[in-house]
Amino acid sequence: QVQLVESGGGLVQAGGSLRLSCAASGSIFSASVMGWFRQVPGNLRELVATITSGGSTNYADSVKGRFTISRDNTKNTVYLQMNSLKPEDTAVYYCNANKATSTNWNRINYWGQGTQVTVSS
């Protein structure tokens, strides 16, 4: 069963912009740190950005100043606004929910299906 539904990927020219969105069920969204990861074939999946339920954010150095993560708690949706895109941003982007449980060290991960972002030169 699909827990996270992504949209917004596509092909864009270098210097352009895209906005990714990810909708989650309220039961996991409200208790989760939300994030975006990306992966290129042959490489490890890397963290791009995260946001807590209170709005605190963290970014990978490679995207800082260009990407913005945000969340709408009324719509249970997280966004990734990507500006000034570069060819090296080309990857499959995955939405992630890191959900807290009753045990503070025990958390559960949920993943989207992934959406392709391709930046041409």
N, C-alpha and C positions, 0 to 999 in steps of 0.2 A: 504494500500500500504506500502510495506517495505521500510523504509528510510535508515536504517543502516543494513549492512550485515556482520555478524561475522563468524569467522572460527578459528580453532586451538585448540579447547577444546579436552579433552580426558582423558585417564587413564595413570598415571605416578607413578613411585616408589618414595618414600621419598628421597629427595636429588637431584632429577632430575629436568629437565627444560621443559617448554612449552612456546610457543609464540602465543599469541592471536592477531588477526588482525580484524579490523573493517573498512569497506569502506562506505563512505557517499557521498551524492550528493554534488557537489561544492557549491550550493546555501546555504546550511546550514553549511558545513564544514568551509568555509572561514570566517564566522561570529560567529563561535562557540568556546567556551571552550569545549574541548573533555575530556572525562573521562571514567574510568572503575569503576563499582560497583559490589558487590557480595552479595549473599543472601543464607542463609541456611534456610530450612523449620523451621518455628516457630520463626525466628528472623527477625529484621528489615533489609532492604537493606542498606548496608554500603558502603561508599566511599572508594575506594582503591587508586586511583591516578587520577590526573587531569593534563592537559597541555593546555596552552594558545596558540593562533596563533603565538606568538612570541617565544614560546619554554620554558616559565617558568613552572616549575613542582611543584606539591605537592603530598605527599604520606602519607598514614596512617602509624602510628608508627609500626603497626604489620608487614608491608611489607618493610619498609625502609631499604635499603641496599641489598635487595634481588630482588625486582621488579624494572623494568625500563619502564617508559612510553615514547613514542616518536611519532612523526607524520611526514608524508611525504606530504607536501602541494601540490606537483605536482600530486600525486596520490589520494589525498583526503582520506587518510588512516591513522588510528591511530593504534599503536601496544602496546602490553603489554608483555614484556619479563619477564618471571617468572623463577627465579633460586632458588636453595636450597629449593625446595618445601617441605612443611610439611603437615601432615594429616589435620591439622586445616585450611589449605588453601582450602580444599574441599568445593565447593559451585557452584552455578550457577553464572556465570559472565556475566554482562550486559554492553554493550557499551552505552554511553550517549553523546548526543550533546546538549549543553546549548547555544541556539542561541540568539543573541542580536536583538532587534528591534529598530525602530525609537525613541521609548521612553526608556530611559536608564534603568529604573527600571523594565520594562516589558520584560521578556525573555521567550522563548519557549523551552521545553524539548522534545527531540526525543530519543527513546530507541530501542536498538536491541532486538532480540528475546530471547537472552540468550544462553549461551553455557556451558555445564557441564564440570567442572574440578574435577577430583577425584584423590586424592593422597593416595596411599596405604602405609602402614607401613612395 
